[in-house]
Amino acid sequence: MKYIIGPALFVLAAFSAQAADLQLGRAAVKITPPAGMPMAGYYRVRLSEGVHDDLYAKTLVLEKDGVKAALVACDLVGIPRPIIEAARRRISESTGIKGEQVMISATHCHTGPEMGSRLTGVDAKTMQLAHEYLDSLPAKIAESVKQADGNLRPARLQAAVGKEYNLSFIRRFLMKDGTVGWNPGKHNSNIVHPMGTIDPDVPVLYFETPEPKPQPLATYVNFAMHLDTVGGNLISADYPYTLARLLAEVKGPDMLTEFTIGTAGNINHVDVKSPDPQKGNAEAARIGTILAGDVLKTFRHLEPVEAGPLEVRSEIVKIPLPSYKPSDVEKARKVVAAYSTPGAYPFYDQVYAFKVLDLEERHRQPIEAEVQVISLGDQIAWVGLPGEIFDELGKAIKVASPFPSTIIAELANGSIGYVPDLKAYPEGAYEVVSTRCAPGGGELLVDAATRLLVAAHKAAHGR
């Protein structure tokens, strides 16, 4: 194994593979909600007024030596655990692929449907429309996996990791008064410095048919940055839409591009040093174009990946809940009742109110969070984590991982909200006010992911 390190690329070089050893199936099923669907991403009611670009459940099914695993990415803000479980049951019934062999993640787009956590403040007809849409999702996700499983074909895999330093930014800042500000605004003179550093990795996995005439099958791309660039009331997959469209223009319309979001709980696209506006479809297109350029540059540095054993492991981590006072519950109910009235309560009051009511519904039972690892030989591992994970936690997993390439997909197999690292709790600000996890919960996920990665790597070597 060797690494090639340059100013813009971190390239994975691996042993040559027997192309026919690995099989790949791919599919995309439309999951665009109907007009009038409540939209996700903000603490206010928005109803969709049309479609800028459609949403999809995209699936890659891998098969090696009779073992199958599916990677599903949905253009959604998050996917509640009951929908994951229902989709997995349907997948198992229709394909024979066990539910635990499937990683179902959300890209976290803020111009998709509201997924239930803030489905309030609308009339009965809209509520019915929303529930009907949510009820339909498990079948659509399962259909995507079924179609992918139905078109398995021999494939060879190549991989590399590009770098992108200019798109993403830490959104938490130390301010001159000693507090930590969240999205404090452009050219804010009270900013001292960002509270952390980004993860610039752009892992690229490229699947194609074997020789003598290779044909593109799929490209898997991962990047750690919030999908909140579009805004407005039109449905959109945000910047991954442009990414996929441009890669298809280069590689051909039959190639599927699947995007997953890395650990971006404290990372977004806003450059506070730039005066330029950064909202709208043009901004999403700008970001998607730059990211597509990164992927196209990385294509030139792809190296073959050995098609080793395909394995899936998972662990349920019990995360304690943060404390709150009984008196907080009554106030929270009042705040949430005024959800459809803009400006009725300060923003952080709204955030905390939804949190308290969620915690109250749990009756102090810990969150059961699934950590999943899918590994291909000793070269590549995918880690699925079920929340908006702080970047520091993701980087800790990558450092601890024995795999040369470790790809982390957040909001996978559930949606438990923000998961800050331990040092962030005393700093406060939005993510800490919002989190349903007690301090140390993120580190529990890191520990579990590390155990699973080490076990998978040892198994690949027969130890």
DRENDO-1510 file (C-alpha; in Angstrom, 1 decimal, always signed):
<recs>
REC; n; res; u; v; w
REC; 1; MET; +0.0; +0.0; +0.0 .
REC; 2; LYS; +1.3; +3.5; -0.8 .
REC; 3; TYR; +0.0; +7.0; -0.6 .
REC; 4; ILE; +0.6; +9.9; -2.9 .
REC; 5; ILE; +0.3; +13.2; -1.2 .
REC; 6; GLY; +0.1; +16.5; -3.1 .
REC; 7; PRO; -1.2; +20.0; -2.6 .
REC; 8; ALA; -4.7; +19.2; -3.8 .
REC; 9; LEU; -5.0; +15.4; -3.7 .
REC; 10; PHE; -4.7; +12.6; -1.2 .
REC; 11; VAL; -4.8; +9.5; -3.4 .
REC; 12; LEU; -5.5; +5.9; -2.4 .
REC; 13; ALA; -3.4; +3.5; -4.3 .
REC; 14; ALA; -4.3; -0.2; -4.0 .
REC; 15; PHE; -3.5; -3.6; -5.3 .
REC; 16; SER; -5.0; -4.6; -8.7 .
REC; 17; ALA; -8.3; -6.3; -8.6 .
REC; 18; GLN; -10.0; -9.1; -10.4 .
REC; 19; ALA; -12.7; -7.1; -12.1 .
REC; 20; ALA; -15.3; -9.8; -12.2 .
REC; 21; ASP; -15.1; -10.5; -8.5 .
REC; 22; LEU; -17.2; -7.4; -7.6 .
REC; 23; GLN; -20.7; -6.8; -8.9 .
REC; 24; LEU; -22.7; -3.5; -8.8 .
REC; 25; GLY; -26.3; -2.6; -9.3 .
REC; 26; ARG; -27.5; +1.0; -9.3 .
REC; 27; ALA; -30.9; +2.7; -9.4 .
REC; 28; ALA; -32.6; +6.0; -8.7 .
REC; 29; VAL; -36.3; +6.3; -7.7 .
REC; 30; LYS; -38.1; +9.7; -7.6 .
REC; 31; ILE; -39.2; +10.8; -4.2 .
REC; 32; THR; -40.3; +14.3; -5.0 .
REC; 33; PRO; -43.2; +15.4; -2.7 .
REC; 34; PRO; -46.5; +16.9; -4.0 .
REC; 35; ALA; -47.1; +20.6; -4.1 .
REC; 36; GLY; -48.2; +22.0; -0.8 .
REC; 37; MET; -46.0; +19.7; +1.2 .
REC; 38; PRO; -44.5; +21.3; +4.3 .
REC; 39; MET; -40.8; +21.9; +3.8 .
REC; 40; ALA; -37.9; +21.1; +6.1 .
REC; 41; GLY; -34.9; +22.9; +7.4 .
REC; 42; TYR; -36.2; +26.0; +9.3 .
REC; 43; TYR; -38.2; +26.9; +12.4 .
REC; 44; ARG; -41.1; +28.2; +10.4 .
REC; 45; VAL; -43.9; +26.8; +8.2 .
REC; 46; ARG; -43.1; +26.7; +4.5 .
REC; 47; LEU; -45.3; +24.9; +1.9 .
REC; 48; SER; -43.7; +23.8; -1.4 .
REC; 49; GLU; -44.9; +25.8; -4.4 .
REC; 50; GLY; -43.2; +23.8; -7.1 .
REC; 51; VAL; -40.2; +21.9; -8.2 .
REC; 52; HIS; -36.8; +23.2; -9.3 .
REC; 53; ASP; -35.3; +19.7; -9.5 .
REC; 54; ASP; -36.6; +16.4; -8.4 .
REC; 55; LEU; -35.6; +14.4; -5.3 .
REC; 56; TYR; -34.4; +10.8; -5.5 .
REC; 57; ALA; -33.6; +7.8; -3.5 .
REC; 58; LYS; -30.3; +6.6; -5.1 .
REC; 59; THR; -29.0; +3.1; -4.5 .
REC; 60; LEU; -25.8; +1.2; -5.1 .
REC; 61; VAL; -25.9; -2.5; -4.3 .
REC; 62; LEU; -22.6; -4.2; -4.0 .
REC; 63; GLU; -22.2; -8.0; -4.2 .
REC; 64; LYS; -19.0; -10.0; -3.5 .
REC; 65; ASP; -18.8; -13.8; -3.0 .
REC; 66; GLY; -22.6; -14.0; -2.4 .
REC; 67; VAL; -22.6; -11.2; +0.2 .
REC; 68; LYS; -24.6; -8.1; -0.6 .
REC; 69; ALA; -24.8; -4.6; +0.9 .
REC; 70; ALA; -26.7; -1.5; -0.2 .
REC; 71; LEU; -25.8; +2.1; +0.0 .
REC; 72; VAL; -28.9; +4.4; -0.3 .
REC; 73; ALA; -28.8; +8.2; -0.3 .
REC; 74; CYS; -32.0; +10.1; -0.2 .
REC; 75; ASP; -32.5; +13.8; -1.1 .
REC; 76; LEU; -34.1; +14.5; +2.3 .
REC; 77; VAL; -33.2; +16.6; +5.4 .
REC; 78; GLY; -33.1; +13.4; +7.6 .
REC; 79; ILE; -34.9; +10.1; +7.9 .
REC; 80; PRO; -36.7; +9.1; +11.1 .
REC; 81; ARG; -35.8; +5.7; +12.4 .
REC; 82; PRO; -39.3; +4.3; +11.9 .
REC; 83; ILE; -39.1; +5.0; +8.2 .
REC; 84; ILE; -35.7; +3.4; +8.1 .
REC; 85; GLU; -37.0; +0.3; +9.8 .
REC; 86; ALA; -40.1; +0.1; +7.5 .
REC; 87; ALA; -37.9; +0.5; +4.4 .
REC; 88; ARG; -35.5; -2.2; +5.6 .
REC; 89; ARG; -38.4; -4.7; +6.2 .
REC; 90; ARG; -39.6; -4.1; +2.6 .
REC; 91; ILE; -36.1; -4.4; +1.2 .
REC; 92; SER; -35.6; -7.7; +2.9 .
REC; 93; GLU; -39.0; -9.0; +1.7 .
REC; 94; SER; -38.5; -7.9; -1.9 .
REC; 95; THR; -34.7; -8.6; -2.4 .
REC; 96; GLY; -33.6; -11.0; +0.3 .
REC; 97; ILE; -31.0; -8.4; +1.3 .
REC; 98; LYS; -31.1; -8.3; +5.1 .
REC; 99; GLY; -32.2; -4.9; +6.5 .
REC; 100; GLU; -29.0; -4.6; +8.5 .
REC; 101; GLN; -27.0; -4.9; +5.3 .
REC; 102; VAL; -28.5; -1.6; +4.1 .
REC; 103; MET; -27.2; +1.9; +4.9 .
REC; 104; ILE; -30.0; +4.4; +4.3 .
REC; 105; SER; -28.8; +8.0; +4.6 .
REC; 106; ALA; -30.1; +11.5; +4.0 .
REC; 107; THR; -28.2; +14.2; +2.1 .
REC; 108; HIS; -29.7; +16.8; +4.5 .
REC; 109; CYS; -31.2; +19.1; +1.9 .
REC; 110; HIS; -33.2; +21.9; +3.4 .
REC; 111; THR; -35.4; +22.3; +0.3 .
REC; 112; GLY; -37.1; +18.9; +0.7 .
REC; 113; PRO; -40.1; +17.7; +2.7 .
REC; 114; GLU; -40.5; +18.1; +6.4 .
REC; 115; MET; -39.9; +14.7; +7.9 .
REC; 116; GLY; -42.1; +14.9; +11.0 .
REC; 117; SER; -40.0; +16.5; +13.8 .
REC; 118; ARG; -41.5; +19.9; +13.1 .
REC; 119; LEU; -44.7; +18.9; +11.3 .
REC; 120; THR; -47.0; +21.4; +13.0 .
REC; 121; GLY; -48.9; +24.6; +12.4 .
REC; 122; VAL; -50.7; +23.5; +9.3 .
REC; 123; ASP; -54.3; +22.7; +8.5 .
REC; 124; ALA; -55.8; +19.2; +8.5 .
REC; 125; LYS; -55.6; +18.8; +4.7 .
REC; 126; THR; -51.9; +19.7; +4.6 .
REC; 127; MET; -51.3; +17.4; +7.5 .
REC; 128; GLN; -53.0; +14.5; +5.7 .
REC; 129; LEU; -50.9; +15.2; +2.6 .
REC; 130; ALA; -47.7; +15.2; +4.6 .
REC; 131; HIS; -48.6; +11.9; +6.4 .
REC; 132; GLU; -49.5; +10.2; +3.1 .
REC; 133; TYR; -46.2; +11.3; +1.6 .
REC; 134; LEU; -44.2; +10.1; +4.6 .
REC; 135; ASP; -46.1; +6.8; +4.6 .
REC; 136; SER; -45.1; +6.3; +1.0 .
REC; 137; LEU; -41.4; +6.7; +1.5 .
REC; 138; PRO; -40.5; +3.2; +2.8 .
REC; 139; ALA; -41.9; +1.6; -0.4 .
REC; 140; LYS; -40.1; +4.0; -2.7 .
REC; 141; ILE; -36.7; +3.5; -0.9 .
REC; 142; ALA; -37.2; -0.2; -1.1 .
REC; 143; GLU; -38.1; +0.0; -4.8 .
REC; 144; SER; -34.8; +1.8; -5.4 .
REC; 145; VAL; -32.9; -1.1; -3.7 .
REC; 146; LYS; -35.0; -3.7; -5.6 .
REC; 147; GLN; -34.2; -2.1; -8.9 .
REC; 148; ALA; -30.5; -1.8; -8.1 .
REC; 149; ASP; -30.4; -5.4; -7.0 .
REC; 150; GLY; -32.1; -6.4; -10.2 .
REC; 151; ASN; -29.4; -5.1; -12.5 .
REC; 152; LEU; -26.2; -6.4; -10.8 .
REC; 153; ARG; -23.3; -6.7; -13.3 .
REC; 154; PRO; -19.6; -7.2; -13.0 .
REC; 155; ALA; -17.8; -4.0; -12.0 .
REC; 156; ARG; -14.4; -2.8; -11.2 .
REC; 157; LEU; -13.8; -0.1; -8.6 .
REC; 158; GLN; -11.3; +2.7; -8.5 .
REC; 159; ALA; -10.9; +5.3; -5.8 .
REC; 160; ALA; -9.1; +8.5; -4.8 .
REC; 161; VAL; -9.6; +11.3; -2.3 .
REC; 162; GLY; -9.6; +14.8; -3.6 .
REC; 163; LYS; -9.3; +18.0; -1.5 .
REC; 164; GLU; -11.5; +21.1; -1.5 .
REC; 165; TYR; -10.5; +23.9; +0.8 .
REC; 166; ASN; -12.6; +26.8; -0.4 .
REC; 167; LEU; -16.2; +25.7; -0.3 .
REC; 168; SER; -16.9; +24.9; +3.4 .
REC; 169; PHE; -16.5; +26.9; +6.6 .
REC; 170; ILE; -16.8; +26.3; +10.3 .
REC; 171; ARG; -20.0; +28.2; +11.3 .
REC; 172; ARG; -19.2; +28.6; +15.0 .
REC; 173; PHE; -17.0; +31.6; +16.0 .
REC; 174; LEU; -15.3; +33.0; +19.1 .
REC; 175; MET; -16.6; +36.5; +19.5 .
REC; 176; LYS; -14.9; +39.5; +21.1 .
REC; 177; ASP; -17.2; +39.3; +24.2 .
REC; 178; GLY; -16.0; +35.7; +24.9 .
REC; 179; THR; -19.2; +34.0; +23.7 .
REC; 180; VAL; -19.4; +31.6; +20.7 .
REC; 181; GLY; -21.6; +32.9; +17.9 .
REC; 182; TRP; -23.4; +30.7; +15.4 .
REC; 183; ASN; -23.7; +32.1; +11.8 .
REC; 184; PRO; -22.9; +35.6; +13.1 .
REC; 185; GLY; -23.1; +37.3; +9.7 .
REC; 186; LYS; -20.8; +38.5; +7.0 .
REC; 187; HIS; -18.1; +41.0; +7.9 .
REC; 188; ASN; -19.1; +40.9; +11.6 .
REC; 189; SER; -16.4; +43.0; +13.3 .
REC; 190; ASN; -16.9; +41.1; +16.6 .
REC; 191; ILE; -15.6; +37.8; +15.1 .
REC; 192; VAL; -12.3; +36.7; +16.5 .
REC; 193; HIS; -11.8; +33.3; +14.8 .
REC; 194; PRO; -13.7; +30.1; +13.8 .
REC; 195; MET; -14.0; +27.4; +16.5 .
REC; 196; GLY; -12.4; +24.6; +14.5 .
REC; 197; THR; -11.2; +23.5; +11.1 .
REC; 198; ILE; -13.1; +21.9; +8.2 .
REC; 199; ASP; -12.6; +18.5; +6.7 .
REC; 200; PRO; -11.5; +19.1; +3.0 .
REC; 201; ASP; -11.7; +15.4; +2.0 .
REC; 202; VAL; -13.7; +14.6; -1.2 .
REC; 203; PRO; -13.7; +10.8; -1.4 .
REC; 204; VAL; -14.5; +9.6; -4.9 .
REC; 205; LEU; -15.4; +6.0; -5.8 .
REC; 206; TYR; -15.8; +5.2; -9.5 .
REC; 207; PHE; -17.4; +2.0; -10.7 .
REC; 208; GLU; -17.3; +0.9; -14.3 .
REC; 209; THR; -17.7; -2.3; -16.3 .
REC; 210; PRO; -14.6; -4.5; -16.8 .
REC; 211; GLU; -12.3; -4.5; -19.8 .
REC; 212; PRO; -12.1; -4.5; -22.8 .
REC; 213; LYS; -14.5; -1.6; -23.2 .
REC; 214; PRO; -15.2; -0.1; -19.7 .
REC; 215; GLN; -18.4; +1.8; -19.4 .
REC; 216; PRO; -19.3; +4.2; -16.5 .
REC; 217; LEU; -21.7; +2.7; -14.0 .
REC; 218; ALA; -21.6; +5.0; -10.9 .
REC; 219; THR; -19.7; +7.6; -9.0 .
REC; 220; TYR; -20.0; +7.9; -5.2 .
REC; 221; VAL; -19.0; +11.3; -3.8 .
REC; 222; ASN; -18.8; +12.4; -0.1 .
REC; 223; PHE; -18.2; +15.9; +1.3 .
REC; 224; ALA; -18.7; +17.5; +4.7 .
REC; 225; MET; -20.8; +20.6; +4.2 .
REC; 226; HIS; -24.4; +21.5; +5.0 .
REC; 227; LEU; -27.0; +21.4; +2.2 .
REC; 228; ASP; -28.6; +24.8; +2.9 .
REC; 229; THR; -27.7; +27.0; +0.0 .
REC; 230; VAL; -31.0; +27.3; -2.0 .
REC; 231; GLY; -33.8; +28.5; +0.4 .
REC; 232; GLY; -37.2; +29.5; -0.9 .
REC; 233; ASN; -40.3; +27.3; -1.5 .
REC; 234; LEU; -39.2; +25.2; -4.5 .
REC; 235; ILE; -38.2; +21.6; -4.0 .
REC; 236; SER; -34.6; +21.0; -4.8 .
REC; 237; ALA; -31.8; +18.5; -4.0 .
REC; 238; ASP; -29.4; +21.5; -3.6 .
REC; 239; TYR; -25.8; +21.4; -4.8 .
REC; 240; PRO; -25.7; +17.6; -5.4 .
REC; 241; TYR; -28.2; +18.2; -8.2 .
REC; 242; THR; -25.6; +20.2; -10.2 .
REC; 243; LEU; -22.8; +17.8; -9.2 .
REC; 244; ALA; -24.7; +14.9; -10.7 .
REC; 245; ARG; -25.9; +16.8; -13.8 .
REC; 246; LEU; -22.4; +17.9; -14.7 .
REC; 247; LEU; -20.7; +14.5; -14.1 .
REC; 248; ALA; -23.4; +12.9; -16.3 .
REC; 249; GLU; -22.5; +15.4; -19.0 .
REC; 250; VAL; -18.9; +14.2; -18.9 .
REC; 251; LYS; -19.4; +10.5; -18.3 .
REC; 252; GLY; -22.7; +10.0; -19.9 .
REC; 253; PRO; -26.4; +10.0; -18.8 .
REC; 254; ASP; -26.3; +6.3; -17.8 .
REC; 255; MET; -23.8; +6.9; -15.0 .
REC; 256; LEU; -25.4; +7.4; -11.6 .
REC; 257; THR; -23.9; +9.9; -9.1 .
REC; 258; GLU; -24.6; +9.2; -5.5 .
REC; 259; PHE; -23.7; +11.9; -3.0 .
REC; 260; THR; -23.6; +11.5; +0.8 .
REC; 261; ILE; -22.8; +14.2; +3.3 .
REC; 262; GLY; -19.9; +13.9; +5.6 .
REC; 263; THR; -19.7; +15.0; +9.2 .
REC; 264; ALA; -21.0; +18.6; +8.8 .
REC; 265; GLY; -22.9; +19.4; +12.0 .
REC; 266; ASN; -20.8; +22.5; +12.4 .
REC; 267; ILE; -19.9; +23.3; +8.8 .
REC; 268; ASN; -21.7; +25.2; +6.1 .
REC; 269; HIS; -21.0; +27.2; +2.9 .
REC; 270; VAL; -21.0; +30.7; +4.3 .
REC; 271; ASP; -17.8; +32.7; +4.0 .
REC; 272; VAL; -18.1; +35.5; +6.5 .
REC; 273; LYS; -15.1; +37.3; +5.0 .
REC; 274; SER; -16.9; +37.6; +1.6 .
REC; 275; PRO; -19.5; +40.3; +0.9 .
REC; 276; ASP; -21.2; +38.3; -1.8 .
REC; 277; PRO; -24.7; +36.9; -1.2 .
REC; 278; GLN; -24.7; +33.2; -0.8 .
REC; 279; LYS; -28.3; +32.0; -1.1 .
REC; 280; GLY; -30.3; +30.7; -4.0 .
REC; 281; ASN; -30.1; +28.3; -6.9 .
REC; 282; ALA; -27.2; +30.2; -8.4 .
REC; 283; GLU; -25.2; +29.6; -5.2 .
REC; 284; ALA; -26.1; +25.9; -5.2 .
REC; 285; ALA; -25.0; +25.7; -8.9 .
REC; 286; ARG; -21.7; +27.4; -8.1 .
REC; 287; ILE; -20.9; +25.0; -5.3 .
REC; 288; GLY; -22.0; +22.0; -7.3 .
REC; 289; THR; -19.9; +23.1; -10.2 .
REC; 290; ILE; -16.8; +23.5; -8.1 .
REC; 291; LEU; -17.4; +20.1; -6.5 .
REC; 292; ALA; -17.9; +18.5; -9.9 .
REC; 293; GLY; -14.6; +20.0; -10.9 .
REC; 294; ASP; -12.9; +18.5; -7.9 .
REC; 295; VAL; -14.3; +15.1; -8.8 .
REC; 296; LEU; -13.2; +15.4; -12.4 .
REC; 297; LYS; -9.7; +16.3; -11.3 .
REC; 298; THR; -9.7; +13.4; -9.0 .
REC; 299; PHE; -10.8; +11.0; -11.8 .
REC; 300; ARG; -7.3; +11.4; -13.2 .
REC; 301; HIS; -5.7; +10.0; -10.1 .
REC; 302; LEU; -8.0; +7.0; -9.5 .
REC; 303; GLU; -6.3; +3.8; -8.6 .
REC; 304; PRO; -7.8; +0.3; -8.7 .
REC; 305; VAL; -9.2; -1.1; -5.4 .
REC; 306; GLU; -8.9; -4.8; -4.5 .
REC; 307; ALA; -12.3; -6.4; -4.4 .
REC; 308; GLY; -11.8; -8.0; -1.0 .
REC; 309; PRO; -14.5; -9.5; +1.3 .
REC; 310; LEU; -17.7; -7.4; +1.7 .
REC; 311; GLU; -18.8; -7.2; +5.3 .
REC; 312; VAL; -21.3; -5.3; +7.4 .
REC; 313; ARG; -21.2; -4.6; +11.1 .
REC; 314; SER; -23.3; -2.5; +13.4 .
REC; 315; GLU; -23.8; -1.6; +17.0 .
REC; 316; ILE; -26.5; +0.1; +18.9 .
REC; 317; VAL; -25.1; +2.9; +21.1 .
REC; 318; LYS; -27.3; +4.2; +24.0 .
REC; 319; ILE; -26.8; +7.9; +24.3 .
REC; 320; PRO; -28.0; +9.6; +27.6 .
REC; 321; LEU; -30.3; +12.6; +27.3 .
REC; 322; PRO; -29.5; +16.1; +28.4 .
REC; 323; SER; -31.2; +17.4; +31.5 .
REC; 324; TYR; -34.1; +19.9; +31.6 .
REC; 325; LYS; -36.4; +21.3; +34.3 .
REC; 326; PRO; -40.1; +20.2; +34.6 .
REC; 327; SER; -41.1; +23.8; +34.3 .
REC; 328; ASP; -39.5; +23.9; +30.9 .
REC; 329; VAL; -42.2; +21.6; +29.5 .
REC; 330; GLU; -45.1; +24.0; +30.0 .
REC; 331; LYS; -43.3; +26.8; +28.4 .
REC; 332; ALA; -42.2; +24.6; +25.5 .
REC; 333; ARG; -45.8; +23.7; +24.8 .
REC; 334; LYS; -46.7; +27.4; +24.5 .
REC; 335; VAL; -43.8; +28.1; +22.2 .
REC; 336; VAL; -44.6; +25.2; +19.9 .
REC; 337; ALA; -48.2; +26.1; +19.8 .
REC; 338; ALA; -47.2; +29.5; +18.3 .
REC; 339; TYR; -45.0; +27.8; +15.7 .
REC; 340; SER; -47.0; +29.2; +12.7 .
REC; 341; THR; -46.8; +32.8; +14.0 .
REC; 342; PRO; -43.5; +34.3; +12.8 .
REC; 343; GLY; -41.6; +36.2; +15.5 .
REC; 344; ALA; -43.9; +35.0; +18.4 .
REC; 345; TYR; -40.8; +33.8; +20.4 .
REC; 346; PRO; -37.1; +34.3; +20.0 .
REC; 347; PHE; -35.3; +31.7; +17.8 .
REC; 348; TYR; -33.4; +29.9; +20.6 .
REC; 349; ASP; -36.7; +29.6; +22.6 .
REC; 350; GLN; -38.2; +27.8; +19.6 .
REC; 351; VAL; -35.2; +25.5; +19.3 .
REC; 352; TYR; -35.1; +24.7; +23.0 .
REC; 353; ALA; -38.9; +24.1; +23.0 .
REC; 354; PHE; -38.9; +21.5; +20.3 .
REC; 355; LYS; -35.9; +19.8; +22.1 .
REC; 356; VAL; -37.7; +19.7; +25.5 .
REC; 357; LEU; -40.9; +18.2; +24.0 .
REC; 358; ASP; -38.9; +15.6; +22.2 .
REC; 359; LEU; -37.0; +14.7; +25.4 .
REC; 360; GLU; -40.3; +14.6; +27.3 .
REC; 361; GLU; -41.7; +12.1; +24.8 .
REC; 362; ARG; -38.7; +9.8; +25.5 .
REC; 363; HIS; -39.6; +9.5; +29.2 .
REC; 364; ARG; -35.9; +9.8; +30.0 .
REC; 365; GLN; -35.0; +6.7; +28.0 .
REC; 366; PRO; -31.7; +7.0; +26.2 .
REC; 367; ILE; -31.4; +7.4; +22.5 .
REC; 368; GLU; -30.6; +4.2; +20.7 .
REC; 369; ALA; -28.2; +5.2; +17.9 .
REC; 370; GLU; -27.1; +2.7; +15.2 .
REC; 371; VAL; -23.4; +2.9; +14.2 .
REC; 372; GLN; -22.8; +0.9; +11.0 .
REC; 373; VAL; -19.7; -0.1; +9.1 .
REC; 374; ILE; -19.7; -1.5; +5.6 .
REC; 375; SER; -16.2; -2.6; +4.5 .
REC; 376; LEU; -14.7; -3.9; +1.2 .
REC; 377; GLY; -11.6; -5.9; +1.9 .
REC; 378; ASP; -9.0; -3.9; +3.9 .
REC; 379; GLN; -9.1; -0.9; +1.6 .
REC; 380; ILE; -12.4; +1.0; +2.0 .
REC; 381; ALA; -14.9; +1.3; +4.8 .
REC; 382; TRP; -18.2; +3.3; +4.9 .
REC; 383; VAL; -19.3; +4.5; +8.4 .
REC; 384; GLY; -23.0; +5.4; +8.9 .
REC; 385; LEU; -23.8; +7.7; +11.8 .
REC; 386; PRO; -27.4; +8.8; +12.6 .
REC; 387; GLY; -27.2; +12.5; +13.3 .
REC; 388; GLU; -25.6; +15.8; +12.4 .
REC; 389; ILE; -22.2; +15.0; +13.6 .
REC; 390; PHE; -19.6; +17.6; +14.5 .
REC; 391; ASP; -16.6; +17.6; +12.1 .
REC; 392; GLU; -14.1; +17.0; +15.0 .
REC; 393; LEU; -15.9; +13.6; +15.7 .
REC; 394; GLY; -15.7; +12.6; +12.1 .
REC; 395; LYS; -12.0; +13.4; +11.8 .
REC; 396; ALA; -11.3; +11.4; +15.0 .
REC; 397; ILE; -12.9; +8.4; +13.4 .
REC; 398; LYS; -10.8; +8.8; +10.3 .
REC; 399; VAL; -7.6; +9.1; +12.3 .
REC; 400; ALA; -8.4; +6.0; +14.4 .
REC; 401; SER; -9.5; +3.9; +11.4 .
REC; 402; PRO; -7.1; +1.2; +10.1 .
REC; 403; PHE; -8.6; +1.6; +6.6 .
REC; 404; PRO; -6.7; +3.7; +4.0 .
REC; 405; SER; -10.0; +5.2; +2.9 .
REC; 406; THR; -12.8; +5.7; +5.5 .
REC; 407; ILE; -15.9; +7.5; +4.3 .
REC; 408; ILE; -18.4; +8.7; +6.9 .
REC; 409; ALA; -22.0; +9.3; +5.9 .
REC; 410; GLU; -23.9; +11.3; +8.6 .
REC; 411; LEU; -27.7; +11.1; +9.0 .
REC; 412; ALA; -27.5; +7.4; +8.2 .
REC; 413; ASN; -30.1; +4.9; +9.6 .
REC; 414; GLY; -31.8; +7.5; +11.7 .
REC; 415; SER; -31.9; +11.2; +12.5 .
REC; 416; ILE; -31.1; +12.0; +16.1 .
REC; 417; GLY; -30.3; +15.7; +15.6 .
REC; 418; TYR; -27.1; +17.5; +16.4 .
REC; 419; VAL; -24.2; +15.6; +17.9 .
REC; 420; PRO; -21.5; +18.0; +19.2 .
REC; 421; ASP; -18.2; +17.0; +20.5 .
REC; 422; LEU; -17.5; +17.3; +24.2 .
REC; 423; LYS; -15.7; +20.6; +24.1 .
REC; 424; ALA; -18.6; +22.3; +22.4 .
REC; 425; TYR; -21.1; +22.0; +25.2 .
REC; 426; PRO; -19.7; +24.7; +27.5 .
REC; 427; GLU; -19.4; +26.9; +24.4 .
REC; 428; GLY; -23.2; +26.9; +23.8 .
REC; 429; ALA; -24.8; +28.3; +20.6 .
REC; 430; TYR; -27.4; +26.7; +18.3 .
REC; 431; GLU; -26.2; +23.1; +18.0 .
REC; 432; VAL; -25.8; +22.7; +21.8 .
REC; 433; VAL; -29.2; +24.3; +22.5 .
REC; 434; SER; -30.7; +21.9; +20.0 .
REC; 435; THR; -28.9; +18.6; +20.7 .
REC; 436; ARG; -30.9; +15.7; +22.2 .
REC; 437; CYS; -27.6; +14.1; +23.3 .
REC; 438; ALA; -25.9; +14.6; +26.7 .
REC; 439; PRO; -22.3; +15.6; +26.7 .
REC; 440; GLY; -20.1; +12.7; +25.7 .
REC; 441; GLY; -22.7; +11.2; +23.3 .
REC; 442; GLY; -20.6; +12.0; +20.3 .
REC; 443; GLU; -17.5; +10.3; +21.7 .
REC; 444; LEU; -19.6; +7.2; +22.4 .
REC; 445; LEU; -20.3; +7.1; +18.6 .
REC; 446; VAL; -16.6; +7.5; +17.8 .
REC; 447; ASP; -15.7; +4.7; +20.2 .
REC; 448; ALA; -18.3; +2.3; +18.6 .
REC; 449; ALA; -17.2; +3.2; +15.0 .
REC; 450; THR; -13.6; +2.6; +15.9 .
REC; 451; ARG; -14.3; -0.8; +17.4 .
REC; 452; LEU; -16.3; -1.8; +14.3 .
REC; 453; LEU; -13.6; -0.5; +11.9 .
REC; 454; VAL; -10.8; -2.4; +13.7 .
REC; 455; ALA; -12.8; -5.6; +13.8 .
REC; 456; ALA; -13.6; -5.3; +10.1 .
REC; 457; HIS; -10.0; -4.7; +9.2 .
REC; 458; LYS; -8.8; -7.6; +11.2 .
REC; 459; ALA; -11.4; -9.9; +9.6 .
REC; 460; ALA; -10.2; -8.8; +6.1 .
REC; 461; HIS; -6.8; -10.2; +7.1 .
REC; 462; GLY; -8.2; -13.4; +8.6 .
REC; 463; ARG; -7.0; -12.4; +12.1 .
</recs>
